[in-house]
Amino acid sequence: MIHQIAVIGAGTMGSGIALACASSGFPVILFDSFPGALEKGKAAIEKNIQYLVNKGKISQVTANGYLVNIRFCDEIIACKADLIIEAIIEKPEAKIRVFQQLAQINGENCILASNTSSLSINDIQKEIPNPERFAGLHFFNPAHIMKLVEVVSGKFSDSDTIAQLVTFCKGLGKVPVVCKDSPGFIVNRVARNYYLEAMRIMLATQAAPEVVDNALENAGFKMGPFRLMDLIGMDINYAVSQSLYDALGKPERLKPSPIQQQLVSDGKLGRKTGIGFYNYSTQSPA
């Protein structure tokens, strides 16, 4: 049974996952060793909780309970849990290294899961001990609000591991969907065309981002592609596009956009940097 949770990485996704777990009553260890990361993660969690209070979604007493459930930690040796969810940089060597450390710290019954949105679960799995206890657990941003979670079964993932992860997600009030490891899993593979076609339209017609976004939102989409890329983070979204493009043999239809590549090179990563396709200091197109 899964009781104690540890989340590795206190960035946007890690802090969101920690809040999702804490708000469902799970005790959570949120770990990050990067200077200042825990402080930023804690500030983001407190801001999200206060937003819920201000909107009347929860009481201040409930909000205080959420925070009590989270222990902020900068020593990986303290990350002992029934389930450990990794949400660090999208580089396989970094993920493998941290999973190897965590496997040494924890017993063989501990489930290790990666929040990766594009890297191969099979490739990571074969490099770590007890691969049958490893799987993908892909949350969507903002993790404490979005209902969908992709539970990704690798080649060696045990059926009991997947079953426990599905039960855990339901305990968070999420909607888990199980899929086998493949490039982009389900959502990112489908969504690539949403982003890439929007940028092709931008190049071909010189349409401004807000024109395309408004058109699609008025057609029923909750958020237009440019606003969504800014929310996700340009670096993350571009990395997923590149990963999927490479994994599927570089088909022309999935070729990453030079527009997005340039924004990443310029450090214009969206909401987290204050500018992307939109300028968030002026709330207008960049």
N, C-alpha and C positions, 0 to 999 in steps of 0.2 A: 504493500500500500504506500501511496505517496503522501507524505505529511510535510516534511521539511523541504523547502525549495532554496536553491542558490542560483543567482543570475550573475553571469560573468560579463561585465561591460556595463557601465552606467551612462551610456550615450542615450540618444533618443529612444531607440528600441528597447535597450536594457532597462531603462528607468520605467518605460511604459509597461513592460512585461512584469517588472517587480510590483508596480501599482496594481496591475490586473490580479496578480496572485494575492497581494496583501488585502485588497478590497473584498476578496472571496474568503478571507479568514486564514489563509496559509501564512505561517511564519516564513520570512524571506531574508536571505543574506544577499545583499547587493555588493558585488566586488568590483573594484577597479583599482589598478595600481598607477595609472597615469596621473601625474600631478594636476590637481584641481578638478578631476573628472567626477569624483564623488560629490564634491560641493555643488557642481553644476547639475548632477543627477538629482540630488536632494532638492535643489531649488526648483527643478522642473516638476518633480513629484508634488511638492508643496503647492506650486502654482496650479497644477491640474486639479488637485484636491480642493483648493480654495474656489476654483471655478465652479466645481460641483456644488459647493456650499452656497456660493452666491446665486446660483441658478435654482436653489431650493431642491436639488436632487438628493442631497444628504444633509444631515445635521452636523453641527460642529463636533458633537460628541462622537459621532460615527467617523468623522474625518480624523479625529485624534486617534481613534482605534486603528485606522489604516496605517498611520505613521508608526505606531507602536509595533506593528507587525514587521517592520522593515529594520534590519540591522545593517548599517553601512560599514564596509570592511575593506581594508587595503592590503590584507595579507591572505594570499591564496591558501595557505595551510589551514585557515579557518573555514574553508568552503567544503564542509561535510554535510551532505544532504541525501535525500532519497531520489531527488531529481535535480539535475544541474542543467540549466539552459544557457548556452553560450550565445552572446550577441556582440561579438567584437568585429574588428575590421574584416572585410571580405577577401582575405588572403588565406589560401589553404594551409600554407606552412605555419602561419600564426595560430590557426585553429587547431591543427594537429598537435602543435607544441603544448598548447594549454590543456587539451584533452589528455595528453599523456601525463601531464602533471596531476590533473584531477583524478585520473585512474589510480595513480599511486597513493593519493590521499584518501580515497574512498574505497569501500569494499566492492566486491564483484556484483552485488545486488543493486548498486547505485545505477540509475538510468542517466545517461549522458545524451543531451539533445542539442542540435545546432539550429539557430534561427536563420541560417543562411537562406538567401532568396534565390541563389543561382548556382552555388558550387555543388559538386557531386557528393552526395551522401556516401555513395559506394567508395569513392576515392579516399575520403576522410576515414571511413569505417575500417578499411583494411590496414590502417596505420596505427590503430590504438588497441589496447587490451579489451577483452570481452566485447567484441564487435556486435554480438547479439543483443547487447544492452544499449545500443546506440541507434538514433534515428534523427530525422529532421523534424523540427517543430517550428514552422514558419508562421509567425504572427504578422499582422499588418498594422501600419501606422495610422492613427494612434492606437497602440496595443491595448490600452485600458478601455477603449471604446469599440473598436472594430470587432465584429463577432467571429469572422472567419479565421480558422487556423488550419493550415495544411500539415497533416501528419504524414511525413515522408518515410516510407519503409525502404531501407537499403537492402542489398543482396543478402546480408547476414542478420538482419533485424529479426529478433524472435517475435512470434505472434503475441506472446504475453506482454512484451515491451510495448507493442503497438496498442494492444487493448488497454493497458494502464494509461497510456498517453491520451487515448480517446476519452477514457473516463475522467482523467484529470481536466481536460479541456472543457468537458461538459460541466464539471464542478466549478469552472470559472464563468459559466454562463456563455461559453463560446459554442460555435458550430464547427466541429472538426470534420474535415474531409480527408480520407486516407488515399494516398496515391503511392505508386512505386517511384523510385528515383529515376528521373529523366530530366533533360535540360529544361530549366524554367518551371519544372513541376506543372501545375495547372494554370494558376492565375497569371504568372509572369509570361508564360508562353502565349496565352491568349491576349494579354494586355500590350505586348510589344507593338502590335500593329496600331493600337490606339495612340501611342506616343509617336511612333515613327511616321505614320501617315500624316499626323498633325504637323510635324516638322517639314514633311515633303510639301504639304499644302502651303505652309508658310513661305518656303523657298519658291514654289511655282507661281503663287498668286500675290506674294508680298502682303498677305493678310496679317494683321497684327494679332498677337496672342489672344487679346481679349475678344476679338471678333470670332475666332474659332471657338474659344471657350464658351462664350455666350450662346453661340449657335448650338453647340452640343448640350449645354445645360438646359436650354429651352426645348431641346428635343427629348429631354428626360434623363440625361446623365447627371448624377449628383454633383460631379466636379469635372470641369473641362481638363483636357490633357496637359495644358501648360501650367495651370494652377496645381494640378496633381503632381507634376514633376517637381515643381518648386517645393511642395509640401514634403515629398519623399526625400528630396535632396538630389541635386543634379549629379553629384559624384556617385551616389548609390545607384540611381536609375541608369546612368551611363555604363557603369560597371556591369550591371545585369544585362544590358543590351549587348555589350562586348562579349560577355561570357556565353550568352545564348548563341550569338553569331558564330563564335569559334566552335562551340560544341556541336552545332548542327552542320558544320562543313562550309560555313561562310556563304549562305545563300544571299543573293542580292536583295531580296525582299526584307531581310533582317539586318542589313548593313547599318551600323550606328550612324547617327546624323552628325555631320560636321558642325552644325549649329550647337549641338549639345557638347560636343568635344571642345569647342572653343570656350564655351561658358565654364566648363570644368577647368580648362587651362588658365582662365582669367580669375579663378576663385569665386565665380558668381554661382553659388551652389543653391540658391533659393532662399527660403525663409530663414534657415539657420545662419546665413551670412548677411541677410538683409536685402539681397538682390539676386535675381535670377532672370526669369522671363519678366518678372514684375519687380518694381522697386518698393520694398516694404516700409521704407521711411516716408514715402510720399503716397503709398497705396496706389501706384499707377504703373503702367507698363515701363519696363526699364529702357 
